[in-house]
Amino acid sequence: MSFLFGAAYLGRALRFSNTWTVVFAIGASTTGTYLILALLALAEKMRSRLFFSKMKMKIIFLAILFAPIFGGTLYWTSQAGSVQALPIFPVFIGIFYAWILSQAYFIATPISQALGRVERSLTGEGYVKKVLRTLGTTVLFLPIAPLAFGVWEISSWATQNYQSIPGSDTKILAWTMIVLVALSATYFLTVLWGWKNIKQNKPEAAIFAGGMFLILWAYLLYRGTSLLIGLVGQSQPTSALIDTGLMIISILGAMQTFARKTINRADRRWSQVLPFLVFSFGSVYAVAQFYFILQVALTRTDLSIIVNGVVFAAGLLTMMLLIRSHLSISRATSLTIGQSSTLEPAKTMSTSEPEPSEEGDVNNAESSFDNMQNTEEVTEESPEELPDEEANNQ
């Protein structure tokens, strides 16, 4: 990634006409190198050499793999005339859009794990529990204010900038109503599910719900704004900083997702091969992203509108499923703890009063006989109490 960034920004600063060709060659060669490493990692001997050799040997090995692929890609591009003329270029664009469609899930993964760690660290009883209840309630009810204000600001900005375009008012109004309805519906369900956890003495789960709702809806508003600009302005401007940040976060989320699914497999080869595959697809995504940033805003506005609309809907569904599943698990855990605490007294009573049996009768008889003997011994050993007892009897 640093290599791609350096080549792209250095080429633009020097106004190098073949910057995009070099960036594509670097990214495509990186993708090919990762795929070869994935194949080599399937073999036990090569896997041990890849992971446990010295850094100097690793660098030499990677250079041996990368250099011929890089030279071959540049030669192939020169023969084809341009990067866009290469037969593999549509595959890069297809993988880019496929990754975009799953980006909401990959972005939600590290956020969910980070909020889960925060939730597990917030524990306590008594006064701490009251503070957590207040904090959970505040975080649960807080996100609606900045998000609603953001929708209003985006709508006002679009109205001012696109008022000269015929029919823009109708499109902006329809977009605002749809987003506000989706925001209100998802917020109502989140508050409903979160409040149940607060009542079940699990207020820290509401912090997870409120944080997840706020962060993912901020991402959805970005996608929704791109959709609105495409609908009204028939253009698709890209923000290099935001798109690059989302690209890095989605790659990290994909790595964590695949790692968690393969870490406990009996066949450990796949847990060590999948990172190379994920990074290869991440390199393809990065190259396509630089294509849209360096070459054009976006070549097909209609396709962009469809993709952003699908991403918006898929992001809503992903967010609600993650919040629902997490809050259901938290609520089930608190109910289990509550049931176990109520069952403890009953369990104590049942153990202190066993059911009668022949063996128990014998034991009870023996213990009664021992107690009678102990009482007689105490009576014989304490003659001072006899006069008082005789006096009382008289």
N, C-alpha and C positions, 0 to 999 in steps of 0.2 A: 504494500500500500504506500509506503514512504517513497519507494522507487517510482510508482505511478504519479504520485503528487509532485515529486521533484521534477520529473520529465515534463509533466503538463504545464506547470507554472513557469518553469525555466524556458520552455519553448514559447509560451505566450509572451513572456517578458522580452525575449530576444526576437519576437515576431518571426519565428521559424515556420516556414510554410508547411513543412512535413511533420509538425508536432503530433497531429492525430495519428499519423502512420506509425511513428515511433511508440506512442502510447499503446496503440493496438498491438504492436509487435511484442512489447514488454508484457502486456496482460495476457495475450494468447500464449506466449512462451511460458509464462508462469503457470497458466492453466495446464499446458502440456506436461510441465515438470511435475506438478502435483499428481496428475493422473498416472504418470510413470512411477512415482513414489508409492502411490496406492497399490499398484500391481506388484511392486517389489516388496512391499510390506506384508504381502500374503505369505511369503516364504519366511520361515523361522530364522534362517541364517542371515538373510538380507535385512530382516527387521532388527536383529540384534546389532548388525553393523551400522544401520542407520541411526539407531537410538543411543548406542553405547560407545561409539567411536569418538575420538577427540574432535574438537571443534575445527581444527585445521583440516582434518580429513573430510569432515562434513562439507566445508566450504569448497574444497577441491571437487568433491563428488557432485555437488550441486552445480558448480561451474561447468563441469563436463556434460551434464545433462542440459543445462539452460542454453549454453552458447550455440550449439548446432541448431536447436529449435528456433532460437532468435534469428540466426542467420537465414534459416530456411523460410521463416515467416516473411522477413524483409524481401527475400528473392521472389517468393510467391506473390507478394503484393505488387512488386515492380512488374512482374509478368502480367498480372491481371489488370493493372492500370490504376486501381484504387482499392481501398479496403472494402468499400461497399460492393465491389464486383466479385469479392471472394465468395465461393459457395458456402462457406461456414459462417459468414456474417449474419444471415437470418437466424441461425441457431443462437447466436449471442443475444439478438434482440428478443427471441422467444424465451430464452432463459431469464432475461431481464424482467419481462412482464410476468413470468411465472413466479419469480422471487417477489415482485411487487405485490402480487395477489396474496402471498403468504407472509408478507412483511409484518402485518399487524400481529400475527401470532408470534413471530420471532422477536418482535420488539416487546411484546407483553411478557415473554418468558423471563428475561433478566429483571424486569420491573417487578413481576410477581415474586420472584425469589428474594429480591432485596426487601420488599415489603413484608414477606414472610419472616425474614430474619429479624426485622424491626418488631414485628408482632410477638415473636417468641422471646425477645429480650424484655418486653414490657410485662412483667409479672409482679405480683405482690398481693397482699391482703390488707384489710382494714382501711386506713386512710389512703394508702396507695391505690387500692381498688376503686375508691371514690374518685380519685384524681383521674384514673384511667377511664372511668365511666364518663366523666365530664369531657375528657379529651376525645374519646371515641365518638361521643355524641356530636361534639363540635366538628370533628373532621368529617363525619358522615353527612352533616347538614351544610357544610361550608361550600363544597364545589359548585353548587348551582349558581352562586352569585357571579364569580368571574367568568364562568362559561356562558351564561346568558348575556353578560356584558360583552363578551367576545363576539357572539353571534350578532348582536346589535351593531357593534363597531364594524364588522365585516360587511353587513348589509348597508350601512351608511356610506362606507368607503366605495362600495360597488355602485351605489346610486349616484354618487358624485362623479365618479370617473367614467361611467358608461351611460350617462343620461342622454348623450347625443345619438346613441344607437337605437334604432326603432325596435320596440318590443322588449327593451331591457328591463323596464319596470315590472312587467308581468313575470319575467324569468326570475328576477331578484326576489320578488314577493313570494313566488312559489318556492324558491330555494329556502327562504327564511322560514316559511311556515313548516316545511318538511323537516328542517333541522331542529326547529323548536319543538315540534311534536315528538321527534325521536329523542331529543334531550330530556323532555319532560317524562316520557314513558320509561326510559331507562333509569332516570333518577328516582322515579316513584318505586320501581321494583328494587333498586339498590337500597333505598331507605327502608323499604318494607322488610327485606331480608336482613339488613344490618340491625334493625331495631329488635328483631327477634333474638339475635345473638346478644344484644345488650341486656335484654330482659332475662336471658339465660345465664347471666353473670359472666359473659365473654365479651367485654367491651373492646378489647384490643383487636378483635376481628373486624369491628366497624372501622378501625383505622386503616386496615388493609383495604376494605371496600371503598372508603372515601378516597384514599390515595390512588388506587387503581382507576377509579372512575375519573378523577381529575386529570391524570397523566394521559390516559388513553383517549379521553375526549379531546384533549389538546391536539393530539396527533390526528384524530378524526376531523377536527376543524381545519387543520392544514390541508388534508385531502379534500375536504368539502370546499375549501376556498379555491383550490386548483380546479375542481369540477365547475365551480361557478364562473371562474375566469374563462374556462374553455367554452362553456355554454353561451356566455354573453359576449365575450370579446373575441371568440374564435381563435384563441392563441393559448399557448401553454408555456409561460415563462418558468424558468427553473431557478431555484435558489441554491447555489453551489454549497453554501455552508450548511443549510438545513438538510439537503439531500445527502451530503457526505456524512453528516452525523447520523442520519437514519440508516445509511448504508452500513456504517461501522457497527451500530447497535444491533441491526438485524443479523449481521454475520456472527457477532458474539452470541446473540440469542439462539441462532441455529446451532452453533457449536455446543452450547449448554444443553439444548434440547436433545440432540443426537447423542451427546455424551451420557446423559442420564438414562437414555433408553438402552445403551449398549454396555454400560460400565459393569453390570452384573451378569452379563452373558457368560455362559460356560466357555464358549469359543472366544477367547480374548483377541483373536486376530481382527475381528470386525470393529472392536472398540478402538483399535489402533489404525485401521484403514480408513474409517469414516472421517476422521479429521482432515485427511488429505483430500477426500472427495468434497467435503464441505468447503474447504479453502479453494478448490478448483472452481466450483460453482460461484463462490464469492468473487473470485477473480474475473469470471465472465460478467457477473453483475456489475463489478466496478468498471470494467472496460466499456460496457454499454452505457453506464451512467456518464462516463467521460465523453462518450460520443454525443450525448444530448447536451452536455455542458459546453463542449468545445466546438462542435460542428453546427448544430441547429438547436433551436428551442425545442421543437418537436415536429417531426415530419407529418404525422397524421393526428390532427386534432380530434377527429371523431373517435379514433381508437383510444386516445388519451382520456376522453370524456367517459367512455365505457369502462376503462380500467379504473379510473378514480371513483366512479360510481359503485363498481363491484367491490373495490377496496373499502369504501365507506361502509357498505352493507356488511361485508365480511368482518370488518373491524368491530362493528356494533355487536354482531353475533359472538365473536371471540371474547370480547370484553364481558358480556353478560354471562357466558358460559364459565369463564374463569372465576368471576365474582360469585356466581351461584354455587359452583362446586366447592370453592374454598369456604364459603360461609356455611354450607351444609356440613362439611367435615368438622368445622369448628363447633357448630351447634351440636352435632352428634357426640363429639368429644366431651363437651360440657355436660350433656345429658347423661353420658356414661359415668362420668365422675360423680354427678349428683346421685345417680342410682346406687353406685357402689358405696357412697357415704351413708345413704339411708339403709342399706342392707347390712351394714356393719353391726348396729345394735341388735338386729334380729339374729344375726349370725352368732353374736355373743350370748344371747339368751338361749339359742338352740344348743350351744355347746355347754352351757352351764346346767341345763336341764335335759339330760339325755333320756331317751326312751327306755322304759323299764325292760329288763331282760333278766334271764336266770343268772348270767354272770354278774350283772349289776346288783341283783339282790344279794348275792353272796358277798360281794365287796362291801355293800352297804351294811350288811349284818356284821362283818368283821370290823368295819370302822366304828360301828355303834358299840361293839363289845370293847374295843380299845378305848373309846371315850369314857365308858363306864369305869374301866379300870383306872384311867388317869384321874377321874373325879374322886374315886375312893382313895387313891394315893395322896391327892392334895388334901383331902379331909383329914387323913391320918397324920399328915405332916404339919397341919396347922391347928394345934389344940387350943390356941388362944381364942379362936372364934367360937369354941364350944360353949363357954359360959354365956356369951351373948345370945347364942341360939336357944339355950335352955331358958334363959330369962324371957326371951320373946315367946317361947312356947308356953311358959307359965302365964 
